[in-house]
Each structure stands twice: as structure tokens, then as C-alpha cells.
């Protein structure tokens, strides 16, 4: 693809990033209220939840997805290969997934899984590329990564539409369930790999796993001006300072939006 075609991809990515960001801002009060509703009936379920997935993640998905599905943003698609939310709109197919990470001042904290990169599934992105393992060390090596999603659906036909990937990310305090940061980020479409190369992917713990290094690609680099790939929906200005000093990247984005 030539540079103009790649710019067209980024314009579409930015278009729907802005749409989802403004929707989430509009629904911010409903989201924050919804995340807390389980506490009203906590005594009836607290000892019964046995899944390996955090109770917050399960409840948060229900709240976010119900709002997005209920507001008519595109036509849901029934394809089994895709993110938890998969919509078709006039000029794109959109995959959207929720990522929640817990922080704690009293016990184990996973805040490092939020501040620089996030895990992404093969069914959630189209970025085929290379991951540099043990970068800068004597045992440095390249590892190929192949996702399950195409860069375009029906590519080469008159039904061709681009495949776009977004993640709603939430950092929450595990001790009191307060939301610390909520954002939305756009992962580059795989056709942009010649430009972003190895900046996007970071090797996961298993050979076929990857993480999205969003802090290394915070902008739509082919568009004029500082057009961000990350939008911060909510930032708790009253969070504990031990948390705050670890999320200055997000606070800076929030303040400059």
C-alpha cells in the first residue's frame, strides 16, 4: 500500500476511536454507577464466585457491553472468530474488547500489566508481525506472530471493509473497587506493519501470545499533528499517590485532551 492508502486507514481508525470515546464519556456516570452495583448484594454472592477471572472483570464486561450493545453502534456480527464485541458499520468491521487490571496497596498488584502494554488475543487483532524477544541481550531473537483476524474482510471484492481493533482499558483498586483510570486505545491495523514494524508487539509468556505496546505507539503517526491512539475517559485525581506516580502517562493524556 502507498502512503495515502495507509493514511486513509489511520483516518478510519481515528474516526471510530473518537466515536467510542465520546460515547463512553457520555455514559461515564452510568458506567461508574454500574461497576458498583454488585456491592449492594455482596452478601448473597461473595462466597460463591469460583472462576479464575476476577469478579470485577466479569461484572465490568456486563456493564460496558450492555451499554454499547444497547445504543445501536453498528450491527453486531455473529462470526465466532473475533473480540467480545464485533460490529459492522458502514465503512468498517469493528472489534472491541475490555481489559481490566487490578492494583492494590495491601496485597498483590498487577498495575504493571496496565501501564505499558496489555495482553491481546489472536482473535482480537490483525497485526501480523515480529516480536523481539530479550531485546538488547545476547540471546535476542525474533519471533513471528500471526493473528486470526484479516486486515480487510472480503478483501479484493466489492464488499471489502477494513478490520479495526479497539480496547477499553480499566485500572481499578482491588482493595475498594474504585476506578483509577479508564481509557480506550486503538491497535494498528495489520496493513500498517510496514510503518510501525516491531513497535506494536511484545512477546507474551507463550510462543503464540502477544501484548500490545500502546505506550510505544501512542499516536496516529501518519496523520498531521499529535493525533492520539489513546483517549482517557476517566482519571481519578484523588487516587493514592503511590498509584498516581505510576500512571503519570495517562494523567498527562487526560489533562491534554
Secondary structure as GFF3:
##gff-version 3
##sequence-region A 1 257
A	DSSP	alpha_helix	3	26	.	.	.	ID=ss1
A	DSSP	alpha_helix	28	36	.	.	.	ID=ss2
A	DSSP	three_ten_helix	37	44	.	.	.	ID=ss3
A	DSSP	alpha_helix	55	70	.	.	.	ID=ss4
A	DSSP	beta_strand	75	76	.	.	.	ID=ss5
A	DSSP	beta_strand	85	89	.	.	.	ID=ss6
A	DSSP	beta_strand	92	103	.	.	.	ID=ss7
A	DSSP	alpha_helix	112	115	.	.	.	ID=ss8
A	DSSP	beta_strand	118	120	.	.	.	ID=ss9
A	DSSP	three_ten_helix	122	124	.	.	.	ID=ss10
A	DSSP	beta_strand	129	133	.	.	.	ID=ss11
A	DSSP	beta_strand	141	145	.	.	.	ID=ss12
A	DSSP	beta_strand	152	153	.	.	.	ID=ss13
A	DSSP	beta_strand	161	173	.	.	.	ID=ss14
A	DSSP	beta_strand	179	187	.	.	.	ID=ss15
A	DSSP	three_ten_helix	190	192	.	.	.	ID=ss16
A	DSSP	alpha_helix	193	196	.	.	.	ID=ss17
A	DSSP	three_ten_helix	197	199	.	.	.	ID=ss18
A	DSSP	beta_strand	201	203	.	.	.	ID=ss19
A	DSSP	beta_strand	210	212	.	.	.	ID=ss20
A	DSSP	three_ten_helix	214	216	.	.	.	ID=ss21
A	DSSP	beta_strand	230	235	.	.	.	ID=ss22
A	DSSP	alpha_helix	241	244	.	.	.	ID=ss23
A	DSSP	alpha_helix	248	256	.	.	.	ID=ss24
###
